[in-house]
């Protein structure tokens, strides 16, 4: 077998992908002027909470900082303060800025730069929760018991000041060293309790290798996206807040927007059980699929196979308008991967829906009417989110596919070691995972599911963004 050389980087042009999906980077001049001139419409009624020592946790290069948090242990549990950038206060309904944001729907992330939902003067400047400056925020206060079960929650408009920004690796290193700053000291315990609560609810979290395209000198390379426990703890803060927001909207009925996902069909669970049995993975009766997956060593072939199959359980995510649901069932309100009703409210700098849902929760908590612009625009916002979610997924996949094909083009004919995630099924080829460079791809032939086998690269075409591998049982012996 020819041992493949380490593949590092290649020049890749993502411009064609921007054009293909109609991603216009340039913001209209009038909308940029609106963003530059934006003022806080609620400056006179904000609660001053600059006394709370907030910090942010984001990727190292991020400047569009939506959230800042402070969590502390109390004698009876936890108190979480979670500040969210208040876009509803600085975007004038019906303005050029509002109109353009409602067209764009969300920020699109490409390896060579973002196509932002809002002009960067706003999203990376005056509305971003950057450290050392006062910022208008929608401030969530959530009181929890010793098991991190929420006892009370509310959101109000406040002025906040972040003290410091961290990335995930820094938080993880500080947690490992026992040197977390006071605003985050309770985060690991909170996060672990919330993860356990999620498994009890039937939540499903996949830990499949995530491909990421990153700069490498004058080119680009693929890597597996690093994920730390700190990522998971921080994710639980956002998930909890979204669950509280959903409860507020559901309890008040009428106007509201939930992020939903139908439960997986029983046939899909049965198929996973058969796969687990074939792989020798113990899965006792009555144990939910999420808890079974959480107990696996993610680095084993069996875990990769089962998590790959589990992606089929997490389909059909959409947005549900409460006004359109007459006496909804629990299933209609629930996001099955979370195991509870859930709403997007924590990323308004990057996602259109969050500005609307945050405004609904602020109104309900204040005991006032939901603003007319929210009532009138919510259905359109939901439609925009459905459309742009689909585009965002396709853009992400196109960027990875183009990089894979470009990086591998000089290596057609080379053999690689691969884990077989799914066996071939009729006209569908087998699905494989290669660790270096990290590739999830199709493979001709009939390799056994869960096996580690040699595969040969047969196609790598940047023009069509396609790659293909082949397995030859005779050559593998």
PEKA-V204496 format. One record per residue. N is the residue number from 1. RES is the residue in one letter. PHI is phi as a letter, one per 30 degrees, with the letter a starting at -180 (999 if undefined). OMEGA is omega in radians with two decimals (none if undefined). Layout:
n,res,phi,omega
N,RES,PHI,OMEGA
N,RES,PHI,OMEGA
This chain:
n,res,phi,omega
1,X,999,3.06
2,X,d,3.08
3,X,d,-3.09
4,X,d,3.06
5,X,d,3.11
6,X,d,-3.12
7,X,c,-2.99
8,X,c,-3.03
9,X,a,3.09
10,X,a,3.06
11,X,d,-3.13
12,X,b,3.11
13,X,c,-3.12
14,X,c,-3.12
15,X,d,-3.12
16,X,d,3.12
17,X,d,3.07
18,X,e,-3.13
19,X,d,-3.10
20,X,e,-3.07
21,X,c,3.04
22,X,i,-3.12
23,X,d,-3.10
24,X,c,-3.11
25,X,d,-3.07
26,X,d,3.12
27,X,d,3.10
28,X,e,-3.07
29,X,e,-3.10
30,X,d,3.13
31,X,d,3.08
32,X,d,3.10
33,X,d,3.08
34,X,e,-3.12
35,X,d,-3.12
36,X,d,-3.07
37,X,c,-3.04
38,X,d,3.09
39,X,b,-3.12
40,X,d,-3.10
41,X,d,-3.09
42,X,c,-3.07
43,X,e,-3.04
44,X,d,-3.06
45,X,c,-3.10
46,X,d,2.98
47,X,d,3.13
48,X,d,3.08
49,X,c,3.06
50,X,d,3.06
51,X,d,-3.12
52,X,d,-3.10
53,X,d,3.12
54,X,d,2.96
55,X,b,3.10
56,X,c,3.06
57,X,b,-3.07
58,X,b,3.00
59,X,e,-3.02
60,X,e,-3.03
61,X,c,-3.04
62,X,d,3.02
63,X,b,3.09
64,X,d,-2.99
65,X,c,-3.09
66,X,d,-2.92
67,X,b,2.98
68,X,b,-3.03
69,X,b,3.01
70,X,b,-3.13
71,X,b,-3.13
72,X,b,3.04
73,X,d,3.09
74,X,c,3.12
75,X,e,-3.09
76,X,c,-3.13
77,X,l,-3.09
78,X,b,2.91
79,X,b,3.12
80,X,c,2.93
81,X,c,-3.07
82,X,b,-3.10
83,X,c,-3.13
84,X,c,3.13
85,X,e,-3.03
86,X,c,-3.12
87,X,d,3.13
88,X,d,-3.13
89,X,d,-3.02
90,X,c,3.07
91,X,c,-3.11
92,X,d,3.11
93,X,e,3.12
94,X,i,3.14
95,X,d,3.09
96,X,d,3.12
97,X,d,3.13
98,X,d,-3.12
99,X,d,-3.13
100,X,d,3.11
101,X,d,-3.12
102,X,d,3.02
103,X,d,-3.08
104,X,d,3.05
105,X,i,-3.12
106,X,a,3.06
107,X,d,3.08
108,X,c,-3.08
109,X,c,3.03
110,X,c,-3.09
111,X,e,-3.07
112,X,c,3.09
113,X,k,-3.09
114,X,c,2.92
115,X,c,-2.87
116,X,d,3.04
117,X,d,-3.14
118,X,b,3.05
119,X,e,-3.06
120,X,d,3.09
121,X,e,3.11
122,X,c,-2.99
123,X,d,3.11
124,X,c,-3.10
125,X,b,-2.91
126,X,d,3.11
127,X,c,-3.10
128,X,d,-3.10
129,X,d,3.13
130,X,d,-3.09
131,X,d,3.00
132,X,i,3.13
133,X,b,3.09
134,X,d,-3.11
135,X,b,3.01
136,X,d,-3.08
137,X,b,2.89
138,X,c,-2.99
139,X,c,3.05
140,X,d,3.01
141,X,b,-3.07
142,X,b,3.07
143,X,c,-3.08
144,X,b,3.11
145,X,d,-3.07
146,X,d,3.07
147,X,c,-3.13
148,X,i,3.00
149,X,c,-3.09
150,X,d,3.10
151,X,c,3.10
152,X,a,-3.13
153,X,a,3.11
154,X,a,3.11
155,X,b,3.13
156,X,b,3.10
157,X,d,-3.09
158,X,b,2.97
159,X,c,-3.08
160,X,b,3.07
161,X,b,3.04
162,X,d,-3.12
163,X,c,-3.04
164,X,a,3.07
165,X,c,3.12
166,X,b,2.91
167,X,c,-3.03
168,X,d,-3.14
169,X,d,3.12
170,X,d,3.12
171,X,d,3.13
172,X,d,3.14
173,X,d,3.13
174,X,d,3.10
175,X,d,3.13
176,X,d,-3.10
177,X,d,-3.10
178,X,i,-3.08
179,X,b,3.10
180,X,e,3.09
181,X,d,-3.08
182,X,e,-3.13
183,X,d,-3.06
184,X,b,-3.05
185,X,e,-3.09
186,X,d,-3.03
187,X,d,-3.12
188,X,e,-3.14
189,X,d,3.10
190,X,e,-3.09
191,X,d,-3.13
192,X,d,3.11
193,X,d,-3.14
194,X,d,3.08
195,X,d,3.12
196,X,d,3.10
197,X,d,3.11
198,X,d,3.11
199,X,d,3.07
200,X,d,3.12
201,X,d,-3.06
202,X,j,3.12
203,X,d,3.13
204,X,b,3.11
205,X,b,-3.12
206,X,c,3.11
207,X,b,3.05
208,X,d,3.05
209,X,e,-3.13
210,X,c,3.13
211,X,d,3.13
212,X,b,3.08
213,X,c,-3.07
214,X,b,3.11
215,X,d,3.10
216,X,b,-3.07
217,X,i,3.12
218,X,d,-3.09
219,X,b,-3.09
220,X,b,3.07
221,X,b,3.08
222,X,c,3.02
223,X,b,3.02
224,X,d,-3.10
225,X,d,-3.13
226,X,d,3.09
227,X,b,-3.09
228,X,c,3.00
229,X,e,3.13
230,X,e,3.04
231,X,e,-3.09
232,X,d,3.13
233,X,d,-3.12
234,X,d,3.10
235,X,d,-3.12
236,X,d,3.07
237,X,d,-3.13
238,X,d,3.14
239,X,d,3.13
240,X,e,-3.13
241,X,d,3.09
242,X,d,3.09
243,X,d,3.09
244,X,d,3.11
245,X,d,3.12
246,X,d,3.14
247,X,d,3.10
248,X,d,-3.10
249,X,d,-3.13
250,X,d,-3.11
251,X,d,3.13
252,X,d,3.11
253,X,h,3.09
254,X,i,-3.03
255,X,d,3.12
256,X,l,-3.14
257,X,b,3.14
258,X,c,2.96
259,X,c,-3.01
260,X,b,3.02
261,X,a,-3.11
262,X,d,3.09
263,X,d,3.12
264,X,d,3.11
265,X,d,3.13
266,X,e,-3.14
267,X,d,3.13
268,X,d,3.09
269,X,d,3.12
270,X,d,3.12
271,X,d,3.11
272,X,d,3.11
273,X,d,3.11
274,X,d,3.11
275,X,d,3.14
276,X,d,3.12
277,X,d,-3.14
278,X,d,-3.12
279,X,d,-3.13
280,X,i,3.12
281,X,c,-3.14
282,X,d,3.14
283,X,b,-3.07
284,X,d,3.08
285,X,e,3.13
286,X,j,3.11
287,X,d,-3.13
288,X,d,-3.11
289,X,d,-3.13
290,X,d,3.14
291,X,d,3.07
292,X,e,-3.12
293,X,d,-3.12
294,X,d,-3.12
295,X,d,-3.11
296,X,d,2.96
297,X,d,-3.01
298,X,d,-3.09
299,X,d,-3.11
300,X,c,3.09
301,X,e,-3.12
302,X,d,3.13
303,X,d,3.12
304,X,d,3.14
305,X,d,-3.07
306,X,d,3.12
307,X,d,3.07
308,X,d,3.11
309,X,d,-3.11
310,X,d,3.07
311,X,e,3.11
312,X,d,3.10
313,X,d,-3.00
314,X,c,-3.10
315,X,b,3.07
316,X,i,3.11
317,X,d,-3.13
318,X,a,3.13
319,X,b,-3.12
320,X,c,3.05
321,X,d,-3.09
322,X,d,-3.13
323,X,d,-3.12
324,X,c,-3.13
325,X,c,3.13
326,X,c,-3.10
327,X,h,-3.04
328,X,d,3.04
329,X,d,3.08
330,X,e,-3.13
331,X,d,-3.14
332,X,d,-3.09
333,X,c,-2.93
334,X,c,2.94
335,X,c,-2.95
336,X,d,3.13
337,X,d,3.11
338,X,c,3.12
339,X,i,-3.11
340,X,a,2.95
341,X,d,-3.01
342,X,a,3.09
343,X,b,3.03
344,X,d,3.07
345,X,b,-2.92
346,X,c,-3.11
347,X,b,-3.07
348,X,d,3.07
349,X,d,-3.00
350,X,c,-3.03
351,X,b,-3.03
352,X,d,-3.02
353,X,e,-3.01
354,X,d,3.10
355,X,d,-3.13
356,X,d,-3.09
357,X,d,3.09
358,X,d,-3.13
359,X,d,3.10
360,X,d,-3.13
361,X,d,3.09
362,X,e,-3.12
363,X,d,-3.13
364,X,d,-3.12
365,X,d,3.13
366,X,d,-3.13
367,X,i,3.13
368,X,b,3.14
369,X,d,3.03
370,X,d,-3.09
371,X,e,-3.09
372,X,d,-3.11
373,X,d,3.09
374,X,d,-3.14
375,X,e,-3.09
376,X,d,-3.00
377,X,c,-3.00
378,X,d,-3.14
379,X,d,3.11
380,X,d,3.11
381,X,d,3.11
382,X,d,3.11
383,X,d,3.10
384,X,d,3.13
385,X,d,3.11
386,X,d,-3.11
387,X,d,-3.03
388,X,d,3.01
389,X,d,3.12
390,X,d,3.13
391,X,d,-3.11
392,X,d,3.12
393,X,d,-3.14
394,X,d,3.11
395,X,d,3.11
396,X,e,-3.11
397,X,d,-3.13
398,X,d,3.14
399,X,d,3.11
400,X,d,-3.13
401,X,d,3.14
402,X,d,-3.14
403,X,d,3.10
404,X,e,-3.07
405,X,d,-3.13
406,X,d,-3.13
407,X,d,-3.06
408,X,d,-3.04
409,X,e,-3.13
410,X,d,-3.00
411,X,c,3.08
412,X,e,-3.08
413,X,j,-3.13
414,X,d,3.08
415,X,c,-3.13
416,X,b,3.03
417,X,c,-3.05
418,X,b,2.97
419,X,c,-3.12
420,X,d,-3.12
421,X,d,3.09
422,X,b,3.09
423,X,d,3.08
424,X,d,-3.10
425,X,b,-3.13
426,X,i,-3.11
427,X,d,-3.13
428,X,d,3.13
429,X,d,3.08
430,X,d,3.09
431,X,c,-3.03
432,X,b,3.03
433,X,b,3.06
434,X,c,-3.04
435,X,d,-3.04
436,X,b,-0.09
437,X,d,-3.08
438,X,d,-3.06
439,X,b,2.91
440,X,c,-3.03
441,X,a,3.12
442,X,c,-3.11
443,X,b,3.03
444,X,d,-3.08
445,X,j,-3.07
446,X,b,3.08
447,X,d,-3.10
448,X,d,3.12
449,X,e,3.13
450,X,i,-3.13
451,X,d,2.97
452,X,c,-2.98
453,X,b,2.99
454,X,d,3.07
455,X,b,-3.11
456,X,c,3.09
457,X,d,-3.09
458,X,c,-3.13
459,X,b,2.97
460,X,b,-2.99
461,X,c,3.13
462,X,d,-3.10
463,X,d,3.14
464,X,c,-3.11
465,X,h,-3.12
466,X,b,2.98
467,X,b,3.09
468,X,a,3.10
469,X,b,3.10
470,X,b,3.09
471,X,c,3.12
472,X,c,-3.08
473,X,e,-3.10
474,X,d,-3.10
475,X,d,-3.06
476,X,d,-3.11
477,X,c,none
